[in-house]
Amino acid sequence: MAKAARRGPAVPDAEFRWRLRISGPHTSVWDPLACTIGYSLDFYRETRGAPMHGLGQTISAMAKDDFFLSPRSDGFSADRFDQHRATDPLRAIRSVAEVFCPHEVIQRDRSNPLDFRHSSARIESASINQISYGSEVDVLINSSNRAQYILLVQLRGQMLVERESAIKSLEPGSYMLMGPDAQYRFVHERDDSHLAVGIPRRLIEQGDEAATGFGAGIDPEVIDEQAGSLIDYLGFVCRELNRGGGAFQSSIVRGGVVDSVSGMVKAMLNERMPPRPRPLAGAPGYVRRAELFMEASLADEVTIEAVASAAGVSARTLHDGFKRFRGSTPMNWLRALRLDHARRDIVAGADSSVNILAIANRYGMQHGGRFAGYYQRQFRESPSETLRSARERAAVASASACLGGDQPES
């Protein structure tokens, strides 16, 4: 019975539902969103059975002290430190929304009053937060195109996360990265506490080594070496914040922290994404000839022999060249090109009646289910989610144009 109560998608009549929408400096659009909820990550690496270097003691201390991030002295003003404690759900929502974005909270147990605690610090454009609701609540993320990626670390307790009807339990030794274009439902228990680190989306998806996904996140998984390095680094940052943030008085150091965290997140995302079409220097001419042929044949039935003939080499040579210079096989590269063009057409048609299957057929993909599967793997969202997000952005842009356009003087 307890498990059913925790995961049931319906909201019983006895539950309290609270909503608050805020358009603040850290939101890209007007979204009902919960951005600060945690995932199970303990300080033991299950894959190796050893404590994570430099983080175990910090996580233990944060699990015992919900205001660990608050400074022991307030002489450092470059960071903003805040402490919030509340029993009013609306105050709790406002506290979280001010550093992340709007969201919805469902209080499942009316007899158990909220004991919300939130400790936060800001380093340049990144924010680091400890959050505990002190009650059994669900937090809902209902829309996309959000402004931040959020790394979540469970400090104590455990929780369930629901995404696209799949429910996973986060156990000690795992972590998760919330992507800004996915919808989630988080099921919190009374005693769980979370660390939430927000990184602006623009830092992940722009610049050198930009992440190749569109709002992609990382589903719950066991901490590996790469994720462990990021979390170890955050342990250092949290310890310095606990001491008052003196190490971050220099703007150079603060910028370095943000660059380091965003860079490691980029690397984690890029490692999980399939290669996507982009020009690379040094590739031989036959690779480029093959790419030009593919670009001109997106709607046609194409074989590897036809591509090799257009490139002027054997199929074996073409395959080896693509593997070396593009990190992909020729036919996988062609499929990625087709998916890119399909995505552009879906977004471009957001303001009209779009037939996703017709777009798939346009690019030689006749099986709708197979198209959706490839699309999901490449962009970490379904075609319908892309369309919904594009329509939401178009609606927001239209509303902004109506409200913010130049008005004649009276």
Disulfide bonds with the S-S distance in Angstrom:
Cys35-Cys101 2.20
